[in-house]
Structures are given as structure tokens and as C-alpha cells.
Amino acid sequence: MRRRRYANTILTLNAVALGLLATILVADRGALAPAAVAGQPVGIPDAGSQRLEMIRELRRLNANVDSLRKLIEKTEFEVKVTSMPPVRIESE
């Protein structure tokens, strides 16, 4: 009688543990779905294509900075100081 109760208790605990494990596995599988929906590739990322994309983006950024630099160099600016804090000179 005592053995049967012990066996039933162990079997019940095993069933609960398996149920929790199955729930966790299903929840994890559902977490991968948004990545696939977002259009991100699933699997091993291609480092070479990532580097090429970064190089393209850096070249585009450099071109933008160069055009801004050229614009600043050929444009004259007038600077007008509207307020200035008092100048303090500390003597040694």
C-alpha cells in the first residue's frame, strides 16, 4: 500500500515536470516566430555580407561628411555673440 502511494506520487511529479517542460519548449518555439516574420534570416549569419554592408554604409557616410566639409569651407559665416559670461583671470 505504501509502495503504491509512493509510486503514484513519483509518477504524478514526473507528469507535472514533463508538462512544464513541454510548455517551456512550446513557448521557446513561439519566440522564434517574430524573427522569421521580421525577415531576418534564421541560422548562421553571413559575416562577409555584413562586412560589405558596413563598408558600403561607411563610404556613404564619408561622402556625406566630405560634402558638408566642402560646403562649410566655401561658405562665409558671420558670428554674432549675443551674451558672454564674464571673463575671470586667475593670477598666480
C-alpha positions in Angstrom: 0.0 0.0 0.0 2.8 2.4 0.9 4.8 1.5 -2.2 1.8 2.1 -4.4 1.3 5.6 -2.9 5.0 6.4 -3.3 4.9 5.2 -7.0 1.8 7.3 -7.7 3.4 10.3 -6.1 6.5 9.9 -8.2 4.5 9.4 -11.4 2.4 12.4 -10.7 5.5 14.6 -10.1 7.1 13.2 -13.3 3.9 14.1 -15.3 3.9 17.6 -13.9 7.6 18.1 -14.7 7.1 16.8 -18.3 4.1 19.1 -18.7 6.2 22.1 -17.6 9.0 21.1 -19.9 6.6 20.8 -22.8 5.1 24.2 -22.0 8.6 25.8 -21.9 9.6 24.2 -25.2 6.4 25.4 -27.0 6.9 28.9 -25.6 10.5 28.9 -26.9 9.5 27.8 -30.3 6.9 30.6 -30.4 9.6 33.2 -29.5 11.5 32.3 -32.8 8.5 33.2 -35.0 8.7 37.0 -34.8 12.3 36.9 -36.1 11.2 34.9 -39.1 8.3 37.3 -39.7 10.6 40.3 -39.4 12.5 39.0 -42.4 15.7 38.2 -40.5 17.5 35.1 -41.7 17.4 32.2 -39.3 20.6 30.2 -39.0 24.3 31.1 -39.2 24.8 34.8 -40.2 27.0 35.6 -43.1 29.9 37.7 -41.7 31.2 38.6 -45.2 28.0 40.2 -46.4 27.6 42.0 -43.1 31.1 43.5 -43.5 30.4 44.5 -47.1 27.2 46.3 -46.0 29.2 48.1 -43.2 31.8 49.2 -45.8 29.1 50.5 -48.1 27.5 52.4 -45.3 30.9 53.9 -44.2 31.6 55.0 -47.8 28.2 56.7 -47.9 28.8 58.4 -44.6 32.3 59.6 -45.7 30.7 61.0 -48.9 28.2 62.9 -46.8 30.8 64.3 -44.4 33.0 65.4 -47.4 30.1 67.2 -49.0 29.4 69.0 -45.7 33.1 69.9 -45.3 33.2 71.4 -48.8 30.1 73.4 -48.1 31.5 74.8 -44.9 34.8 75.6 -46.5 33.3 77.7 -49.3 30.7 79.5 -47.2 31.4 82.6 -45.2 29.8 82.7 -41.8 29.0 85.8 -39.7 29.3 85.1 -35.9 27.4 87.4 -33.6 27.9 87.0 -29.8 24.7 87.9 -28.0 25.8 87.1 -24.5 29.0 86.1 -22.9 29.8 85.2 -19.3 32.3 87.4 -17.5 35.9 86.6 -18.1 37.8 85.7 -15.0 41.6 85.8 -15.0 43.2 84.0 -12.1 46.6 85.3 -11.1 49.2 83.0 -9.7 
